[in-house]
Structure formats: C-alpha cells, structure tokens
Amino acid sequence: MWSKFSILLIVFLFLAGCCAPQKRNWEDSFLLVRVTSAAIACPIGEDSCKLSSEGFVGSGWSIASDGETSIIATAGHVCVPNAVLRTIIVFDNAGKTYDSTVIKIDEKLDTCLLKIRGNIPPLVISLVSPKVREHYVAMSAPHGMWSPGIVPVFEGLFCGKDKSAACFTMFSTQGSSGGPILDRNGEVVGMVLAVPKDFNAITVSCTYEALVNLSETAYLSLSEKKK
C-alpha cells in the first residue's frame, strides 16, 4: 500500500516531468563523491589501537532540491557508516565543489542521503518500474574517471529483481557505486550498489520500491528544513 505522502510525491514527480523543459542535460544532476575517512583499528594481541585513514571516490545524483538545498543520493557504503571521522565533498558537472553532511545511511539497503547548500537539478523518479529485457543506462565515475562536462555512461538490460535487490547487465566497478540508472526518458529506475567479484558486467541495484522510499525520505528532509 502506498502512503498518502508517496501518492502526493508521485503526483508531484509526474507534474515535474510534464512541466520540465524537454531539453535537459541529465549529466547536470550527476555528482562525483570524494570521501576521506578515518577509523580506529585495535589489532588482536597488540596493546594499542591505531587510527587509519583512506580516501576514495563514488558516484551520486541529486534526488531532491528546493532551490537552496539539494539532497544527494549515493550508495550507503560510500558514506562509510563505521568511520570515526569522515569528510565528504561532492563535485558537480561544472567542477564546483560542495561540502556535504550525511542525513541518513541505510546499511541494510546500502543507501545514503547527503545534504549540500546549492541548487543541483534533481533527476525525476520514473513512475514505471524497470521491465525485464528493456534497455537502461547508468551514469557513473568508475575508478574516479570523471571530468567536468564528461560523465561516463553505460548501457545494459534489466534482468529482474528479488525482495532486496535488482539486476542490470551493465558495466560497473569501484567508483560506480551510487550512480543513477535511467530509462530512455532520463528518469531514474535504480542506483548502482555493487558488482559480483571478478565479473563487472552485472550491476546490482536497489529495488524500484526502495528508490521510491528513498525519494520520499529526501523530500521529507527538505520539508522539515523549512519548519
């Protein structure tokens, strides 16, 4: 059953899609996510703990915006749930950087929402779930391969889903996590979360239902900000 907010959100997204200009660059909603994190490790048999740090990149996209604040969706593991310290900076398609704060991490679904100060045009969630054997594309930054104005795009087929995840036959690798998966209209039907080990031609995504719930959470966070 859909909640009342979900129904209103779907109507809003439908109207947004109908009223939006026909010509639009999907890439303007894509963001590179650069993370620096620190964690404390206490090796067994040693008397002291050590602070270790690492840096890596992921992909992300604008899922909601009110013109001043934007909510960015990415994979949960990109946001380093167990980090003691973390700094997450996002880069838009023009190369501008934004500091971000984590709103919510769902470790079970492997999703994360970030908040930034700035207006990044949000992608629209499709009103239709993906169909088996239909073509879709993913925008992502594999191994950080991205530059302002250049966003890698990968094509593949939807191959089905179970209760917890969906499957697309498209290339993904490290750095691709968090990238949006789009239909031919540029509307989101999934998000890159993982790939099988040693076989990068299969992409694991969150389910369409999880995506709709994520969008609901994103818009709720914007409405709460105004109170």
N, C-alpha and C positions, 0 to 999 in steps of 0.2 A: 504494500500500500504506500502511495506517495503521501508525504506530509503536505499540509497547506502551503508551507514555505516552498517546498520543492515544486509544487504546481505553479506558484507565482513566479519562481525562478525560471521555470521552463517557458512561461509566457513572456517574461522579460527577455530571455535569450532569443526567443522567436522574433519578437519585435525588434530587438537589436540587430538581428541578422537581416530582417526585411528592410529596415531603415538605414542600414550602414551603406556607405558608398560602395559601388560594385568593384571599383579598382582599389586594391589594398595589398600592401606587401605583408605577407604572413611573417616574414623574417623580422619585421619591426617588433613583433611580440616575443621573439626569442631572446634569451639571455644566457651568457656564459657565467657559470657559478664557480668562483675561485675560493677555496677553503683552506685555511690554516688552522690546525687543531693541535691540542696538547692533551696527553693522557698520562696518568701515573701508573707505572708498572712496578710490581713488587715480586721479583723472581723468587721462586721457592729455594730455600737454602741460603739466601743472602740476607744480611742484616739491615739493608737499607733499600728504600724504593727509589726509582728513577723517574724523572719527568722526560718524556719523549715527545717530539713534535714532528709533524709531517704536513705537506701541502699537496693538494691535488685539485683537479677541476671536474665539474659536472655540467649538465645542461639544465635549463629551466625555461619557463614561459609565463607570461602574465595571464593569470586566470581571473582577475578582478581588478577594477580601478574606479576611483571616484573623481579622478582628475587631479588630485593632490597626492594620494597614497595609492600604491599598487601592491597587490598580493601576487607573489611569485610561487608557482608550483614546481617542485622538483622531487627526486626520489628521497625517501627517508634516510637511507644510508649516506647520502651526500651531506646531510646536515650533522653527521657524526653524533648520534644520540648520547654516547657514553663519554664524550670529551669533557675534560675538566675545564678547558678554555677553548674557545673557537672564535675565529673571525671569518665572516662570510661576506665577500664582496661580489657584486654582480655587474656585468658589463652588458650594455645594450647594443643594438645593431649599429649605432653611430660611434661606439667606442667610449661612451660616457660611463663612469663608474658610480656605483651606489653602495653605501653601507646598508646592511640588512640586519633585521632581527628575526629570530625564529618565533613564529606564532604557535605552531603545533607540529609535532612529529608523531606519526602513527607507525610504530615499529612493526606491528603485525601486518599492515597493508603496505609498508615501506613507502610511505608518502610523507612529504614535508611541505609546509607553507611558510614563506618568508614575507616580511613586510619591508617596503622601501618607501622613501619620500621621493615621489616623482610620478609622472603620468606615462606609463607604458601601456599602449593599447592592448586590451585583453583579447585573447582568442575566444571564439564562441564554442560552447559545448554543443555537439551535434544533438539534434532531437531524436536521432535514429541510432541505435546500437550497430556496431560493425557486423557485416554479413560475411559468412564463410565464402572464400574464394574470390572476394572482391578486392580491388587494389586500394592500397593506402600508402601514405608517405610519412616518414619521420624526419624531423629536424633535430640535429644533434651535433655535438662537438667531440668526435672520437679522438681520444688521446689529446684533447685540447686543440684539435685542428679547427681553428676558427679565426676569423679576422673581421673587423667592422665592414659590413657590406657583403661578406661571404659566409653563408651558413650552409654546411653540408646537408644534403637531402638524400634519403634512401627510400627506395620503393619496395613493396612486398605485398603479400596476400594475407588476409586474416584466415587463420586456421582453426579457430574455435576457442573455447574457454571452459573452465570448471568453476567451482564456487569461489576460488581465491585468486585466480589469475587468467589472463588471456594470452593468446599466442599469435605472433605475426612472423611471416617468413621474410625478414629483412635484416640487413647487417647492423650489428651494434657491438660495441666494445667498451673498454674503460673510457670514461668521459661522456659516453652517450646517455648515461642514466639521468632521468629527469626530462629528456626531450619529448615534445608532444608528438603524437601520432594523429595525422589529419586525413580527412576524406577529400574527395575531389573539389569540394566547396571551401576547403580550408578550415573546416570545423573539427574540433578535437573529439576523437573516439577512444583514445588510450594514451598511455605515457610509458616510456621506456623505463624498465626497472632492472632487468638482468638479462644475461645470456648464459646458455649452457657452457660448461667448461670445454675448451678446445673446439667449439663449434659456434662461430659467430653469426651464422646465417639464420638463427632463430632468436627472436626477441620476445622476452616475457614482459607483459604489460599488466597494469592494474585492470580490473574489470570495468566495463562501462558504468555499472551501477556505483562502484567505488568512486569513479570520476565525477559522477553527478553529485554524490555526497560531499566530495572534496570541494566542488564549486559552491555548494550550499554553505559550507563552513567558511569559505573565503569571503563570500558576500555578507554573511553574518558578522564577520570580524570588521568589515567596513562600516556596517550599520551601527555596531557597538561603539566604534570610534567617535561617531557623531553625537552620541548621547552625553 
